[in-house]
Amino acid sequence: MHDPASRLLAIRARTILSLAGEVPARGARLFAPLKKMDNAVLLVRDGLVEEVRPWAAGHLPPGTEVRDVGPVCLAPAVVNAHTHIQLSWLAGQTLWHKGFAAWLGSLIPLLRSGQAETVAQAITEACEGVAAMGTCHLGDVGGSLRGSVSCVQAACRAAQIEVTHFCEWFGYGPPFTDDLFPWPQHCRQEIENNPALAADCAPAGHALYSTGPTVLQAAHRFCMEQGRPFSFHLAESPEETELLTSGQGPLHSCYAGSVLPEGWQPPGLRPLAYAASLGLLGRGSLAVHGVQLDAQEVDVLAASGTALCLCPRSNRNLAVGTAPVRALLESGALLCLGTDGLTSNSDLDVRQEAVYLREHMDIPPEALVRMLTINGAAALGLAGSVGSLAPGVPARFCLLPEALTY
Ligand SMILES: [Zn+2]
């Protein structure tokens, strides 16, 4: 029983998709019709969903506050499973449309130039922005800038959104030892200063060529033991494939003598095969991008249980190619969406990734809405309260863009 004095809020919309009772969707389940209710109302008591039901003004208890959001489709708040909030201060400063190595070459010199105040201000604005876009949870790559994890944590808390911090190990050295684990240097200092932060953190890899294999394996092992998602960029660019298979190409020019250790030898494998050989695939792993996967690799990824976060607008902006989205949808892989950061995207509105896939690849809205909500929650290992408007869960919702509405 609720406290009779507690406040009831009624949010009326043309259509409400609650996704109540839905489970993470793979393969054909992604395309199943979503239950929708037209001329509906979301009843909220003390911040929790009480019910979604047909609108009938006379049936609301006296004193109910009614908010009519108009002729829109209301859905559970969305999950942005991959972003880089700490780099938000670099918005508009990197080189796009010329390939991955050209983008990276434009980014690296900028990374050390950030003033703490500028970085923090951009983090605050980014978090306020994603909250206003109806985002309830971020999978955020952090840790390369000193203090950034704590800063993102505070900004998310102020904006009333949750965050999983992917504390990213970058590079091959100094020599990795168990007592250095699990947090990369900057994150370790932040967690020592604020031990509560560790609960929202997961050690992560950057990519198969930029993080040493033993570090990737140790981070993966820690995440599996702790029940946390293990995330890394996978098969993003043709340059990545070239470097891993032949040891050549523009990424080698970029990283030789700085990131790659002396005498580094390529594994001679394509990205997915290399990830598999290191034991990085499987349930609990969240790969990001998957642009370069071929048909057979799509099936291998799906069979492994690895989740994949697609970032289609970032891929377009960096001109790295287009992920095989149709094949991935049909493969049975667990798929979700992310914006990547503002160095490769114009905004952090993950709903716009879905709009892009709707408009450019004709992906049906049923699949896209599931990827934005319950699948994003599952890919980040979140409890059942994220991604639906079932009774009893926090009442966090978004308005769907017109292209995704039913
Ligand atoms: Zn990224």
Residues whose N, C-alpha, C, O or C-beta is under 5 A from the ligand:
A	BS01	ZN	D340
